[in-house]
């Protein structure tokens, strides 16, 4: 910078030679020196311009980097604040129970034709556990794609909690139905009667629960929020409802 100011002062002083005579050697030498100084100054100005251009480019890159980091920070904060309580689960596929079939194939030679099955064997058969596959949790992109007028202020965690409650109620219901009636309590016998009365021709071969099952088996009250969860699950193809006889049956798709 000092060098630049020095060169500038030389030029100012040299401007006094504008009326110099070319016939005088001293004047000619002064003009030659002025030309050299001007050339040097032009080179310095050009270098300064190049430096400023490079700094401007670096500044633009720094601003873009700051914006990218701010955007990344926003995404990280959103992820941190919206960590789901449940992770998506793959739907379990029920097998055809090949093990019992292979076991039966190996046992005929050991069984006596005249011997009747014992009551214990009947009890074991009637108490067979019914497999209930769990509904897959609602993912973030699925929930965000659900129209706002359907989900309202409901959160994805509330919808997935409803899935848990429904699975709990269905597990308990079909566990009771799979048990030997002689081992059921009076309360469970009454439940079985209600379960059978809620069945219809449309529910044959289907596993379902009704509203009363949520409160009775999962201690969960069906309110406005729960009904909105059902609507979202129907919209996403996770659930269907079968109505009839004043009863709404919830069936996992």
Backbone torsions as a table, in degrees:
resi	resn	phi	psi	omega
1	UNK	NA	-42.3	178.0
2	UNK	-62.1	-37.9	179.3
3	UNK	-64.8	-39.9	179.7
4	UNK	-63.5	-43.0	179.3
5	UNK	-65.2	-36.6	178.0
6	UNK	-63.5	-44.8	178.6
7	UNK	-63.0	-37.6	179.3
8	UNK	-64.3	-39.8	178.7
9	UNK	-65.6	-38.2	177.9
10	UNK	-60.7	-41.9	-179.1
11	UNK	-65.4	-42.3	179.3
12	UNK	-59.2	-44.6	179.1
13	UNK	-66.5	-36.3	-177.3
14	UNK	-70.6	-21.8	179.2
15	UNK	-63.8	-20.0	177.6
16	UNK	-66.8	-17.5	-178.0
17	UNK	-86.9	8.3	-176.6
18	UNK	-63.1	-23.6	178.5
19	UNK	-101.6	16.3	-178.4
20	UNK	-69.4	152.9	-179.7
21	UNK	-94.0	134.6	-179.4
22	UNK	-76.4	-6.6	-179.6
23	UNK	-82.1	-11.7	179.5
24	UNK	-100.0	127.3	-178.6
25	UNK	-61.2	-36.0	-179.0
26	UNK	-64.8	-36.5	178.3
27	UNK	-69.4	-40.5	179.2
28	UNK	-62.2	-43.4	178.9
29	UNK	-62.4	-39.6	179.8
30	UNK	-64.4	-40.2	178.6
31	UNK	-67.3	-39.4	177.1
32	UNK	-61.8	-41.6	177.5
33	UNK	-63.6	-38.1	178.1
34	UNK	-62.9	-41.7	179.4
35	UNK	-62.5	-41.5	179.4
36	UNK	-64.2	-41.9	179.7
37	UNK	-65.6	-39.1	178.3
38	UNK	-64.0	-41.1	178.5
39	UNK	-62.3	-42.0	178.4
40	UNK	-64.1	-40.9	-179.5
41	UNK	-65.0	-42.2	178.0
42	UNK	-60.3	-39.7	178.1
43	UNK	-64.3	-41.2	179.5
44	UNK	-65.3	-41.6	179.1
45	UNK	-62.6	-40.5	179.6
46	UNK	-65.4	-39.5	178.0
47	UNK	-64.0	-39.1	178.8
48	UNK	-64.7	-41.1	178.8
49	UNK	-63.1	-44.4	178.4
50	UNK	-60.9	-40.2	179.8
51	UNK	-64.6	-42.6	179.3
52	UNK	-65.1	-38.2	177.3
53	UNK	-61.5	-43.8	179.2
54	UNK	-64.8	-39.1	179.1
55	UNK	-67.6	-36.2	177.3
56	UNK	-64.4	-41.3	177.5
57	UNK	-64.0	-41.7	178.9
58	UNK	-64.1	-37.4	179.1
59	UNK	-65.5	-42.3	177.4
60	UNK	-61.2	-43.4	178.8
61	UNK	-63.4	-38.4	179.4
62	UNK	-66.2	-39.5	178.4
63	UNK	-65.1	-42.0	177.5
64	UNK	-63.3	-38.4	178.7
65	UNK	-65.9	-40.5	178.3
66	UNK	-62.8	-42.8	178.8
67	UNK	-63.1	-41.1	179.2
68	UNK	-64.4	-41.0	179.5
69	UNK	-67.6	-37.7	177.3
70	UNK	-65.4	-41.0	177.5
71	UNK	-63.5	-42.6	178.1
72	UNK	-64.0	-39.8	178.6
73	UNK	-63.6	-38.9	177.6
74	UNK	-62.8	-42.5	178.7
75	UNK	-64.8	-41.9	-179.9
76	UNK	-64.1	-41.9	178.8
77	UNK	-63.8	-39.8	178.4
78	UNK	-63.6	-44.0	178.8
79	UNK	-63.2	-40.7	-179.3
80	UNK	-64.0	-38.8	-177.6
81	UNK	-81.7	-12.7	-175.7
82	UNK	-124.7	33.1	175.1
83	UNK	-66.2	121.6	-177.2
84	UNK	-68.1	146.4	176.1
85	UNK	-72.0	-27.9	177.4
86	UNK	-123.7	143.5	176.1
87	UNK	-93.8	149.5	178.9
88	UNK	-56.6	138.3	179.7
89	UNK	-118.1	138.6	177.3
90	UNK	-74.4	140.5	-179.3
91	UNK	-66.7	130.5	-179.2
92	UNK	-76.0	135.8	178.1
93	UNK	-96.7	128.6	179.4
94	UNK	-80.7	133.9	175.8
95	UNK	-90.7	175.8	-178.3
96	UNK	-93.9	18.6	178.7
97	UNK	52.8	64.4	-178.4
98	UNK	-67.0	-28.4	-176.7
99	UNK	-60.7	-48.1	179.2
100	UNK	-61.8	-33.5	-179.8
101	UNK	-66.4	-43.7	179.2
102	UNK	-66.1	-31.1	179.4
103	UNK	-68.5	-39.4	179.5
104	UNK	-66.4	-32.0	-179.0
105	UNK	-68.9	-26.7	-178.3
106	UNK	-88.9	-12.7	-172.0
107	UNK	-97.6	-17.6	-175.2
108	UNK	-54.3	-37.6	-176.7
109	UNK	-67.7	-24.6	-176.9
110	UNK	-91.0	-14.9	-178.6
111	UNK	-85.1	145.7	176.8
112	UNK	-93.8	126.2	-176.0
113	UNK	-58.4	-33.9	-175.0
114	UNK	-83.3	-8.5	-175.2
115	UNK	-89.4	126.0	-179.5
116	UNK	-83.8	148.9	178.1
117	UNK	-59.7	139.1	-179.3
118	UNK	-74.1	161.7	178.8
119	UNK	-64.6	-28.4	178.8
120	UNK	-66.0	-40.1	178.5
121	UNK	-64.4	-40.2	177.7
122	UNK	-63.4	-41.2	179.8
123	UNK	-62.8	-40.2	179.1
124	UNK	-64.6	-38.3	-178.9
125	UNK	-69.1	-42.9	-178.0
126	UNK	-71.6	-20.9	-177.8
127	UNK	-96.7	16.3	-178.9
128	UNK	-59.8	133.0	-179.3
129	UNK	-71.7	130.9	178.5
130	UNK	-90.1	126.2	-179.7
131	UNK	-78.3	127.5	177.8
132	UNK	-116.8	109.0	178.7
133	UNK	-75.5	142.4	-175.9
134	UNK	-88.1	140.1	177.2
135	UNK	-64.2	139.2	-179.6
136	UNK	-69.5	138.2	179.4
137	UNK	-64.1	153.0	178.4
138	UNK	-77.9	127.0	-179.2
139	UNK	-84.3	165.2	-176.7
140	UNK	-60.1	-47.4	-177.1
141	UNK	-65.6	-33.5	177.8
142	UNK	-67.1	-43.9	-178.2
143	UNK	-66.6	-42.8	180.0
144	UNK	-65.2	-29.8	-179.5
145	UNK	-79.3	-13.2	177.8
146	UNK	-70.0	131.1	-178.4
147	UNK	-54.2	142.6	-177.6
148	UNK	-60.2	-35.4	-177.3
149	UNK	-68.8	-18.6	177.9
150	UNK	-85.2	-49.3	-174.1
151	UNK	-84.4	-21.1	177.8
152	UNK	56.0	-128.4	179.7
153	UNK	-96.2	6.8	-178.5
154	UNK	-67.1	148.1	178.5
155	UNK	-103.9	160.7	179.2
156	UNK	-64.9	-33.3	179.8
157	UNK	-63.4	-35.6	178.6
158	UNK	-67.2	-38.1	178.8
159	UNK	-65.5	-44.7	-179.6
160	UNK	-68.0	-30.3	174.7
161	UNK	-65.7	-38.0	176.4
162	UNK	-62.6	-37.1	176.4
163	UNK	-61.6	-43.3	178.2
164	UNK	-61.6	-44.9	-178.4
165	UNK	-63.9	-43.6	179.6
166	UNK	-62.8	-40.8	179.6
167	UNK	-64.8	-40.6	178.5
168	UNK	-62.5	-46.5	-179.9
169	UNK	-62.6	-41.8	-178.2
170	UNK	-68.7	-39.1	177.4
171	UNK	-60.5	-47.2	-178.4
172	UNK	-66.7	-39.3	-179.3
173	UNK	-61.5	-50.1	-175.2
174	UNK	-79.4	-15.6	170.2
175	UNK	-69.4	-41.8	177.1
176	UNK	-64.0	-43.9	-179.1
177	UNK	-65.5	-26.0	-177.6
178	UNK	-85.9	-10.6	-177.2
179	UNK	-81.7	155.2	175.0
180	UNK	-65.5	131.3	-175.9
181	UNK	-59.7	-28.5	-179.0
182	UNK	-69.1	-18.9	-178.7
183	UNK	-98.9	-0.7	-178.2
184	UNK	-84.1	146.0	174.7
185	UNK	-76.9	168.4	179.2
186	UNK	-59.4	-39.9	180.0
187	UNK	-64.2	-42.3	179.8
188	UNK	-68.6	-33.2	176.5
189	UNK	-63.8	-39.2	176.7
190	UNK	-65.8	-38.3	177.9
191	UNK	-62.3	-43.3	179.8
192	UNK	-59.3	-40.0	178.6
193	UNK	-61.8	-43.4	178.7
194	UNK	-65.2	-40.6	179.9
195	UNK	-60.8	-43.8	-178.5
196	UNK	-67.1	-37.0	-179.7
197	UNK	-68.6	-26.2	-179.1
198	UNK	-82.5	-7.8	178.8
199	UNK	-77.6	153.5	177.6
200	UNK	-145.4	177.6	179.5
201	UNK	-64.6	-25.1	180.0
202	UNK	-78.5	-13.8	-177.1
203	UNK	-104.3	7.5	-178.8
204	UNK	-62.4	126.7	-179.4
205	UNK	80.1	3.4	-178.5
206	UNK	-111.5	149.7	173.8
207	UNK	-102.7	130.0	-175.6
208	UNK	-149.7	164.9	172.2
209	UNK	-132.2	158.9	176.8
210	UNK	-114.5	174.1	-176.2
211	UNK	-58.3	-40.1	-178.3
212	UNK	-62.4	-28.3	-179.4
213	UNK	-66.9	-32.3	-179.5
214	UNK	-62.8	-43.4	-179.2
215	UNK	-76.5	-40.5	-175.5
216	UNK	-72.7	-41.4	-172.5
217	UNK	-103.0	-24.3	-177.2
218	UNK	-121.4	2.9	178.3
219	UNK	53.8	45.8	-176.6
220	UNK	-130.7	124.2	-178.7
221	UNK	-85.3	136.7	177.7
222	UNK	-85.9	106.9	178.9
223	UNK	-116.8	-167.1	-178.5
224	UNK	-61.4	-40.7	-180.0
225	UNK	-63.8	-42.0	179.9
226	UNK	-63.9	-40.1	179.2
227	UNK	-65.6	-35.9	175.9
228	UNK	-65.2	-37.6	176.3
229	UNK	-61.4	-41.7	178.0
230	UNK	-61.5	-40.7	179.7
231	UNK	-62.8	-42.9	178.7
232	UNK	-63.9	-43.1	-179.8
233	UNK	-65.7	-35.2	175.4
234	UNK	-66.9	-41.9	179.6
235	UNK	-60.9	-36.9	-178.5
236	UNK	-85.6	-0.2	177.9
237	UNK	77.8	18.4	179.4
238	UNK	-88.5	-22.1	-168.8
239	UNK	-143.3	148.4	170.6
240	UNK	-136.7	155.2	-178.6
241	UNK	-115.0	137.8	175.5
242	UNK	-118.0	115.6	-177.1
243	UNK	-105.9	151.7	178.2
244	UNK	162.3	139.1	179.3
245	UNK	65.4	26.7	179.4
246	UNK	75.4	12.5	-177.9
247	UNK	-121.5	135.6	175.1
248	UNK	-104.9	122.9	-177.8
249	UNK	-107.4	129.5	-178.9
250	UNK	-101.0	120.1	-175.2
251	UNK	-118.7	128.0	175.6
252	UNK	-72.4	128.9	-179.6
253	UNK	-82.5	NA	NA
